[in-house]
Amino acid sequence: MSRFWSSVVHGLSPYVPGEQPKVDGIVKLNTNENPYGPSPQVLAAIASATDRLRLYPDPRASLLCETIAARYDVAPEQVFVGNGSDEVLAHTFQALLKHDAPLLFPDITYSFYPIYCRLYGVRYEEVPLDATMRVPIAGFRRPCSAILLANPNAPTGIGLPRVAIETLLTEHPDQLVVIDEAYVDFGAESAVPLVARYDNLLIVQTLSKSRALAGLRVGFAIGQRHLIEALERVKGSFNSYPLDCLAIAGAVAAIKDDAWFQQTRARIIANRESLVHALSGLGFEVLPSLANFVFARHPSHSGAQLAAQLREHGVLVRHFRKQRIEDFLRITVGTEDQCSGLIALMSRLI
């Protein structure tokens, strides 16, 4: 029945997210979820918001924008919120990245970027990562309409310092630079402090990772007012109510409970360092991660084979069938017990 499809649909290859198992007892280290769960204050806030379910939510999510603004020392009108950072990115592609010159992003990065380009008709060129899997700033010194970087990059986990982002901004004053900071809270430098000085910078973040709200779907962008207005125009032409009242209440509580955020983040960072040390001891090459996952390969074992063997033993990791990274595994940093269990299993498999 594809005769009813719009022409654009025929050329789409949709993004395939990590497996969400339907059986119990699986150790999920494949989708970069937070293993410790959200703040108890989040659960209380969501419960208290249920009496408002009969009402439409605030279309501007004003309280959430004000809370984010206070947390990042920006004005509320410099904040845009959406249904997960994927929706915020989708609106960014539609509102700000559709121009005659190509959009630039790395050849190995978040695989949703080229899919959005095809969906929205955005021209793009990929800039190859260097031999160490790092983003080469010099590679972006070419004609373009905009630059899009995940920082830390995914799936490598490698982060750029803020000074490198500022170099891009100064070298491209007439092009937008979008920094996708989904994993920034695990050790990288955020570029948010640069927003006040650069009108060509947009930051996108999510509450899915460091604040353990992947199931609530809350993302946001920070930028100067002219950029946020463009996103609001697209949102207002697409869905007036992207965040429900439960999501707004939970997100506000998550941002306000800084103690829980700092505690769980510190545990994940500590677990990551232990995991890197243990994998290295087993002979893995592990890239220097500033995210809540590690990217590793073993010189004597195929990545696809290892992923399949781990799955047979009830452990899910992410494997990408893409040139240059086909032997790598992306492993989410789990709890202390999950990480030690993974290492014990890896020791037997290799």
VMD Tcl script that draws the C-alpha trace (Angstrom):
set ca {
  {0.00 0.00 0.00}
  {3.00 2.30 -0.35}
  {1.19 4.02 -3.24}
  {-0.30 6.35 -0.61}
  {3.07 7.41 0.74}
  {4.41 10.92 0.30}
  {7.46 10.95 -1.96}
  {9.86 11.73 0.92}
  {8.87 8.56 2.78}
  {10.25 6.25 0.10}
  {13.79 7.49 0.72}
  {13.72 7.34 4.52}
  {15.66 4.79 6.56}
  {14.43 5.49 10.09}
  {16.70 5.62 13.11}
  {16.92 2.28 14.94}
  {17.23 2.76 18.72}
  {18.94 0.30 21.02}
  {17.05 -2.84 21.89}
  {14.49 -2.61 24.68}
  {14.10 -6.21 25.90}
  {10.66 -7.60 26.71}
  {11.89 -10.16 29.25}
  {13.19 -9.79 32.78}
  {16.72 -10.50 33.94}
  {18.51 -8.69 31.10}
  {21.39 -6.38 31.99}
  {20.86 -3.32 29.77}
  {24.13 -1.64 28.94}
  {23.12 -0.63 25.41}
  {21.08 2.60 25.57}
  {23.01 4.85 27.97}
  {20.28 5.02 30.56}
  {21.09 6.12 34.11}
  {21.29 3.03 36.34}
  {20.39 4.82 39.58}
  {17.02 6.29 38.75}
  {15.65 9.80 39.25}
  {15.57 11.86 42.42}
  {12.83 10.89 44.91}
  {11.73 14.50 44.63}
  {10.91 13.85 40.97}
  {8.57 11.00 41.86}
  {6.84 13.14 44.48}
  {6.43 16.04 42.06}
  {4.94 13.78 39.38}
  {2.50 12.28 41.88}
  {1.38 15.72 43.02}
  {0.80 16.82 39.41}
  {-1.70 14.07 38.57}
  {-4.66 16.21 39.66}
  {-3.96 18.46 36.67}
  {-4.22 15.72 34.04}
  {-7.67 16.91 32.93}
  {-6.14 20.27 31.92}
  {-3.87 21.13 29.03}
  {-0.32 21.84 30.20}
  {1.34 25.23 29.96}
  {2.30 25.40 26.25}
  {5.42 27.41 27.07}
  {6.37 25.29 30.13}
  {7.24 28.63 31.75}
  {8.17 27.22 35.16}
  {10.55 24.72 33.57}
  {12.14 27.40 31.37}
  {12.62 29.60 34.43}
  {14.16 26.69 36.38}
  {16.57 25.85 33.57}
  {17.45 29.53 33.17}
  {18.28 29.85 36.87}
  {20.39 26.69 36.77}
  {22.46 27.84 33.77}
  {22.49 31.58 34.50}
  {20.64 32.64 31.36}
  {17.35 34.45 30.77}
  {14.13 32.37 30.57}
  {13.52 33.71 27.06}
  {16.83 32.10 26.03}
  {15.46 28.63 26.82}
  {13.40 26.31 24.62}
  {12.00 22.98 25.84}
  {10.73 19.98 23.92}
  {9.77 16.32 24.03}
  {13.29 14.99 24.51}
  {16.38 16.46 22.89}
  {15.54 14.53 19.71}
  {12.49 16.73 19.19}
  {14.51 19.84 20.03}
  {17.07 18.75 17.43}
  {14.31 18.02 14.89}
  {12.95 21.55 15.30}
  {16.51 22.88 15.01}
  {16.99 21.14 11.65}
  {13.71 22.54 10.38}
  {14.08 26.05 11.80}
  {17.79 26.79 11.53}
  {19.73 24.29 9.41}
  {17.87 24.18 6.09}
  {19.95 26.39 3.76}
  {21.64 26.21 0.37}
  {25.15 25.51 1.67}
  {25.78 22.15 3.38}
  {25.54 21.43 7.09}
  {28.75 19.91 8.50}
  {29.01 17.19 11.14}
  {31.46 14.32 11.82}
  {31.29 11.07 9.87}
  {31.09 9.12 13.12}
  {28.54 10.71 15.43}
  {24.90 10.46 16.50}
  {23.28 8.53 13.66}
  {20.05 10.55 13.83}
  {21.75 13.56 12.19}
  {21.80 12.24 8.59}
  {18.28 10.89 9.06}
  {17.00 14.34 9.99}
  {18.82 15.74 6.97}
  {17.00 13.36 4.66}
  {13.64 14.01 6.35}
  {13.91 17.79 6.15}
  {15.86 18.06 2.90}
  {19.01 19.46 4.48}
  {22.22 19.25 2.47}
  {25.13 17.90 4.50}
  {28.76 16.88 4.35}
  {30.55 14.63 6.81}
  {33.93 15.59 8.24}
  {36.01 12.47 9.04}
  {37.22 11.97 12.57}
  {41.00 11.79 12.79}
  {42.99 8.59 13.35}
  {42.45 8.86 17.13}
  {38.66 9.21 16.67}
  {38.73 12.88 17.65}
  {36.86 15.74 16.00}
  {39.36 17.71 13.87}
  {38.56 21.41 14.19}
  {40.63 22.14 11.06}
  {38.36 19.85 9.05}
  {35.48 22.28 9.50}
  {37.33 25.14 7.79}
  {35.31 24.88 4.61}
  {32.20 26.57 3.18}
  {29.05 25.56 5.04}
  {25.71 26.80 6.32}
  {26.17 25.50 9.87}
  {28.12 23.09 12.06}
  {26.63 20.42 14.30}
  {28.69 18.61 16.93}
  {27.82 16.19 19.70}
  {30.10 17.03 22.62}
  {31.09 14.62 24.04}
  {30.75 12.84 20.74}
  {28.66 9.73 20.42}
  {29.47 6.91 20.15}
  {33.13 7.65 20.90}
  {32.62 9.52 24.19}
  {35.51 11.88 23.42}
  {34.92 15.52 24.36}
  {36.19 18.82 22.99}
  {37.31 21.55 25.42}
  {35.30 24.77 25.47}
  {38.18 26.64 23.85}
  {37.82 24.43 20.74}
  {34.12 25.28 20.51}
  {34.99 28.96 20.80}
  {37.48 28.56 17.95}
  {34.67 27.24 15.74}
  {32.45 30.15 16.74}
  {35.07 32.77 15.96}
  {36.10 31.14 12.67}
  {32.45 30.88 11.53}
  {30.78 34.12 12.68}
  {28.13 33.92 9.95}
  {27.28 30.24 10.45}
  {25.30 28.66 13.26}
  {27.18 26.24 15.53}
  {24.93 23.71 17.28}
  {26.44 21.75 20.18}
  {24.53 18.65 21.25}
  {25.50 18.22 24.91}
  {23.49 15.09 25.73}
  {26.41 13.65 27.75}
  {28.13 16.83 28.93}
  {27.38 16.32 32.63}
  {29.73 13.35 32.92}
  {32.96 15.33 32.73}
  {33.02 17.53 29.63}
  {33.01 21.33 29.48}
  {29.66 22.85 28.56}
  {29.60 25.66 26.02}
  {26.64 27.38 27.73}
  {28.88 30.14 29.18}
  {29.66 31.18 25.59}
  {26.01 31.90 24.70}
  {26.12 35.44 26.05}
  {28.98 36.38 23.70}
  {28.10 34.49 20.52}
  {24.86 34.95 18.63}
  {25.70 31.95 16.41}
  {25.67 29.34 19.20}
  {22.85 26.98 20.16}
  {23.24 24.39 22.92}
  {20.98 21.32 23.14}
  {20.78 19.21 26.29}
  {18.62 16.43 27.71}
  {17.42 15.24 31.10}
  {17.46 11.61 29.91}
  {21.03 10.76 30.93}
  {22.45 12.56 33.95}
  {19.06 13.14 35.57}
  {17.68 9.67 34.81}
  {14.54 10.84 33.00}
  {14.83 8.94 29.70}
  {11.23 7.75 30.13}
  {9.86 11.24 30.76}
  {11.19 12.78 27.49}
  {12.46 16.26 28.32}
  {15.09 18.16 26.34}
  {15.98 21.81 25.99}
  {17.99 24.33 24.03}
  {19.82 27.46 25.18}
  {20.73 30.28 22.82}
  {20.22 33.94 22.15}
  {16.65 35.07 21.69}
  {16.58 35.12 17.86}
  {17.47 31.41 17.76}
  {14.93 30.43 20.40}
  {12.21 32.37 18.58}
  {12.87 30.32 15.44}
  {12.41 27.10 17.40}
  {9.23 28.43 19.00}
  {7.78 29.27 15.59}
  {8.33 25.71 14.36}
  {7.01 24.21 17.60}
  {3.93 26.41 17.46}
  {3.30 25.19 13.91}
  {3.72 21.54 14.88}
  {2.56 20.82 18.47}
  {1.49 23.44 20.98}
  {1.90 21.05 23.94}
  {5.11 19.03 23.57}
  {5.53 18.52 27.33}
  {2.72 17.21 29.51}
  {2.14 18.41 33.06}
  {3.84 15.36 34.59}
  {6.98 15.90 32.51}
  {7.12 19.57 33.44}
  {6.72 18.86 37.15}
  {9.27 16.03 37.13}
  {11.82 18.00 35.14}
  {11.59 21.01 37.45}
  {12.13 18.78 40.49}
  {15.06 16.99 38.84}
  {16.89 20.23 38.10}
  {16.24 21.61 41.59}
  {17.56 18.51 43.38}
  {21.22 19.23 42.73}
  {22.42 17.00 45.57}
  {20.93 13.88 43.95}
  {22.31 14.90 40.58}
  {25.83 15.39 41.94}
  {25.76 12.15 43.93}
  {24.61 9.88 41.11}
  {26.80 11.60 38.54}
  {29.86 11.05 40.75}
  {29.01 7.35 41.08}
  {28.70 6.94 37.31}
  {32.01 8.71 36.70}
  {33.72 6.50 39.31}
  {32.20 3.37 37.75}
  {33.34 4.51 34.32}
  {36.94 4.88 35.44}
  {36.84 1.44 37.07}
  {35.34 -0.05 33.91}
  {37.99 1.56 31.69}
  {40.74 0.21 33.95}
  {39.29 -3.31 33.98}
  {38.67 -3.45 30.23}
  {42.17 -2.17 29.55}
  {43.49 -4.93 31.77}
  {41.72 -7.45 29.55}
  {43.49 -6.08 26.49}
  {40.77 -3.75 25.19}
  {41.53 -0.45 23.53}
  {39.23 2.00 25.31}
  {38.74 5.52 23.99}
  {38.99 8.33 26.59}
  {35.33 8.84 27.50}
  {33.68 11.85 29.11}
  {30.23 10.30 28.78}
  {28.23 7.67 30.68}
  {29.48 4.98 28.31}
  {32.77 3.65 27.01}
  {33.73 2.75 23.47}
  {36.08 -0.22 23.34}
  {37.43 -2.91 21.04}
  {39.59 -5.97 21.51}
  {42.38 -6.66 19.00}
  {41.59 -10.38 18.89}
  {37.80 -10.38 18.83}
  {35.12 -9.12 16.44}
  {32.78 -6.56 17.93}
  {29.73 -8.24 16.42}
  {30.78 -11.60 17.84}
  {31.41 -10.24 21.30}
  {28.05 -8.41 21.31}
  {26.28 -11.62 20.30}
  {28.07 -13.66 22.97}
  {27.24 -11.12 25.65}
  {23.62 -11.18 24.60}
  {23.52 -14.96 24.92}
  {24.52 -14.43 28.55}
  {21.84 -11.80 29.16}
  {23.96 -8.65 28.73}
  {23.09 -6.09 26.06}
  {25.70 -3.67 24.66}
  {25.52 -1.57 21.48}
  {27.30 -2.59 18.30}
  {27.38 -0.46 15.14}
  {27.83 -2.05 11.72}
  {29.71 0.90 10.29}
  {33.10 1.17 8.70}
  {35.92 2.17 11.08}
  {33.92 1.28 14.20}
  {32.56 -2.19 13.44}
  {34.85 -3.82 16.03}
  {33.94 -1.39 18.81}
  {31.33 -1.93 21.48}
  {29.54 0.95 23.15}
  {29.02 -0.08 26.75}
  {26.79 1.94 29.07}
  {28.24 2.52 32.53}
  {25.96 0.61 34.87}
  {25.90 0.10 38.60}
  {28.94 -1.17 40.46}
  {27.52 -4.73 40.36}
  {26.62 -4.53 36.67}
  {30.10 -3.33 35.73}
  {31.86 -6.00 37.79}
  {29.53 -8.65 36.36}
  {30.33 -7.51 32.83}
  {34.07 -7.71 33.47}
  {33.75 -11.20 34.93}
  {31.79 -12.32 31.85}
  {34.25 -10.65 29.47}
  {37.11 -12.43 31.22}
  {35.52 -15.76 30.40}
  {34.60 -14.85 26.81}
  {38.01 -13.62 25.69}
}
mol new
graphics top color blue
foreach p $ca { graphics top sphere $p radius 0.5 }
foreach p [lrange $ca 0 end-1] q [lrange $ca 1 end] { graphics top cylinder $p $q radius 0.2 }
display resetview
